[in-house]
Amino acid sequence: MRMEAGRASSFAEREDSFLIGCVRDGDIEALGELYKRYKSKVYRTATAITRDEHLAEDILQEVFLRVNRYAHSFDETQPFEPWVYRITVNLSYSWANKAKRWVHFFQGAVERLTVGSVRDPETVAAVREQRELVRRAIDRLPEAHRVVVILYYLEGLDVSEVALALDVPEGTIKSRLYYARQKLREAIAVQPAGVSSEVVYDFT
């Protein structure tokens, strides 16, 4: 037991590329460490895309089954995180489409529209209206642009990481972000009465 605990501790200090190499060699504990590191991100992304927590749980399990199954194909010269996001995005779209569900994106980032100390009922109502405007604006974005918004703003990937995750050129990601920002700016250009000037718009 002490030996297993020590081994787990050493895994916690290792780079992702080392762990995926161990997974390739059949080491389940290394897979468990990768799961621990990325389960929240995978689950959050799958939930944002499918808008279904139960489906997101299934996707989370399937993502790491695929990490295990396809570890041999991972390019160790590339970062692991965009690869696991690519698996997550592909599965989420595939499973959501099979279930014929429309997606609602970016809820976590929209929640940041509110400054935490707002308590006035009129202001709270106005901010809720603003959130809804942004949600609708995101829903109206083309699918390819919505997923870029999710990965860049909600998950915090940079442009190069989003490009790796989606397997498209960085220039394409920049173009999609520009388009998405323009549409989101239009949606939030007119603030409802009562919204504080302290409201943060991550998109502008």
Secondary structure, DSSP 8 states (H G I E B T S, - for coil): -HHHHHHHHHHHTS-HHHHHHHHHTT-HHHHHHHHHHHHHHHHHHHHHHH--HHHHHHHHHHHHHHHHHTGGG--TTS-HHHHHHHHHHHHHHHHHHHTT------HHHHHTTS-TT---HHHHHHHHHHHHHHHHHHHHS-HHHHHHHIIIIIS---HHHHHHHHTS-HHHHHHHHHHHHHHHHHHHSS--TT--TT---TT-
